[in-house]
Structure formats: structure tokens, C-alpha cells
Amino acid sequence: MIEVSGVYRTFTLGDSEVHALNNVSLDIEQGDYISVMGPSGSGKSTLLNMLGLLDRPDRGRYLLNGVDTQALDENERARLRREEIGFVFQSYHLINRLTARENIEMPLMLTGVPPRRRHEMVQDILERLGIARRAQHLPNQLSGGERQRVAIGRSIVMKPTILLADEPTGNLDTKSGAEVTQILEDLNREGITLLVVTHDAEKGERARRRILMRDGRVAADERDEQVA
């Protein structure tokens, strides 16, 4: 599904060069559940941004479902991102003037899904995520856990094959964080490929595959043994 080979990404900060990704190679299969861990500045978020087609590597190869993403122009990358990838961020990135329902509905509106079909799809997600009663509330009227559920709803409404989550429970209390983690794991069990960047070692250990980043490199890549 995902093939990353010899990828580099360097940023210039003042007079210094920072090697955010340094010869990274990964193969990711459909349905994988992967945590990406490591200290601040190790390249975790840069890796996620590259996999999500939000950033381009300086060199190396990234194939997504057999498509060489380096050869795509920005419109083609946006289309592939819209069709294949969902994002969940620590800070939610909701539109404050839109209700919970409207935030989830936004990707459908942008792609021209008819109103009746949009309503049906969004209602299904609201009910599944347990926030149907909060559908008409604005983000500032919702708890952190509810806002993250809205963000997850928005990320999956287009039925992506890959879900990229960058510290999705970082701003949540323990109970809300556990509920959000359960939602993400349920989606993975249904077949979505799930990559979670986290500083929380306990949450990271829940993944079936655990990648440790250090100084822009993959320092360790551990997998649970498959049960026959």
C-alpha cells in the first residue's frame, strides 16, 4: 500500500540544516496499526506530513497504492489526498463558525455530494461517534473529547483508506483520551490503515507495529508476531 524508499527532508534554520528525515525507508500494508514515537525533533510529524502528501521529500521515493507521488502535480496530490487520506490533529483544526454537523459535512460539500446524501452520511457518523445530540453546537460549546470526535468524523466522512493521527489525545483528559483511542482502534479493525504519532509510551504500545524515530531516522521498527 505504502512504499517509502530512501527519503530525505532537510530544513534550513538560520545557518543550520536540520535533517528532519534522513534516509527513511518503510513498507506499510493495508490495515496496519502503527504508532510512531520518539523525542521532539526526531522527525515524527515530518514523516506524517510526507505520508499525508502535505509535504514533499527532497529526494527518495514514496509510492501510495502504486502511484509515484513525486511525479504528481499539486492538483493531483490534492485529489489523491482527498480520496485516500484522513487527518486527525492534536488541536482539532475545526472551523469555529460552523456547527459540529457542518464541520463534518465540509469535505462532502467541497466535492459536490448532493445535500440529501450529505445529510445521511453525516448523520450516520454523528450517531456512530456518540455526538448526534451535539450536532448543532459550535466547537466552543463542545468538550475537548467531543471536538476530537467531530475532527475524526470529518476525517472519515470521505471513507479514506489511511488515517493519520498526530497526537490525537494530547489535549484530552484520561477518560476522553481513552474513548478517542478506542474509536480510532475500532476504525482500524474495520480495515483503515492507522498511523498514530504519540509521546505516550502506553498508547504507543497498543499498536501492533511500533516505529521509533531518532534524529530523522527509523531507530527501531517492532511488530507483534502474527497469531496463526
Helices and strands as residue ranges (DSSP letters): E 2-13, E 16-28, E 33-37, H 44-51, E 59-64, E 67-68, G 69-71, H 74-84, E 85-89, H 100-110, H 115-128, G 132-134, G 139-141, H 144-156, E 162-166, H 174-189, E 193-197, H 201-204, E 209-214, E 217-223
